[in-house]
Amino acid sequence: MKTLKDCFGHAVRLTDERRAHILEHPEMKDLGAEIERVLLNPQLVRRSLSDEAVRLFYEFYAQTIVGGKWLCVVVTDHCII
């Protein structure tokens, strides 16, 4: 398990299992390091409309293997989900 920091200074846990699951997605193949970067310096942070405890950290990538995409790192209870 790795502990990251978000832009608010909160510790955020990323388990090995969760990281492996995220990186299974083809569009995330070369973006593993971006998870930490987006937490620290997102373009946009939103609170989930359906769950007040969930924060959504966004960054837009103009060129990925599937074209322009938003990377959204979803955090609840100081864990990436």
C-alpha positions in Angstrom: 0.0 0.0 0.0 1.2 3.5 -0.9 0.2 6.7 0.9 -0.2 9.8 -1.3 -1.0 13.4 -0.5 -3.9 15.3 -2.1 -4.0 19.1 -2.9 -5.6 19.7 0.6 -2.7 18.0 2.4 -4.7 14.9 3.3 -3.1 11.5 3.3 -4.7 9.2 0.7 -4.2 5.4 0.6 -3.7 3.5 -2.6 -3.6 -0.2 -2.2 -1.6 -2.5 -4.5 -4.8 -4.2 -5.5 -6.5 -0.9 -6.4 -3.5 0.3 -8.4 -3.3 -3.0 -10.3 -7.0 -2.8 -11.1 -6.7 0.8 -12.3 -3.8 0.0 -14.5 -5.6 -2.9 -16.1 -7.6 -0.4 -18.2 -5.9 0.1 -21.5 -6.2 3.9 -21.4 -4.4 3.9 -18.1 -1.4 1.8 -19.3 1.1 4.6 -19.2 -0.6 6.9 -16.7 0.1 5.2 -13.4 2.3 8.0 -12.2 -0.4 10.5 -13.1 -2.6 9.3 -10.2 -0.4 10.9 -7.6 0.2 14.1 -9.8 -3.6 14.6 -10.3 -4.2 14.3 -6.5 -1.5 16.9 -5.8 -2.4 19.3 -8.7 -5.8 18.7 -10.2 -7.4 21.0 -12.7 -10.7 20.6 -10.9 -12.0 19.0 -7.7 -15.6 18.2 -7.2 -17.7 16.7 -4.4 -19.8 13.8 -5.5 -23.5 14.7 -5.9 -24.5 11.2 -4.6 -22.1 10.8 -1.7 -20.8 13.8 0.3 -17.7 11.9 1.5 -16.5 11.3 -2.1 -14.1 13.7 -3.8 -13.4 13.7 -7.6 -10.0 15.0 -8.7 -9.9 15.7 -12.4 -7.2 16.4 -15.0 -7.6 16.6 -18.8 -5.2 14.8 -21.1 -5.4 15.9 -24.7 -3.5 12.9 -26.1 -3.9 9.4 -24.7 -4.0 6.1 -26.6 -7.8 6.6 -26.9 -7.8 10.3 -27.6 -8.5 13.3 -25.3 -9.8 12.1 -21.9 -10.4 13.3 -18.4 -8.5 11.4 -15.7 -10.7 11.2 -12.6 -9.2 10.0 -9.3 -12.0 9.1 -6.9 -11.3 9.3 -3.2 -13.5 8.4 -0.2 -12.5 8.1 3.4 -9.0 8.9 2.3 -8.8 5.9 0.0 -8.7 5.8 -3.8 -11.6 3.7 -5.1 
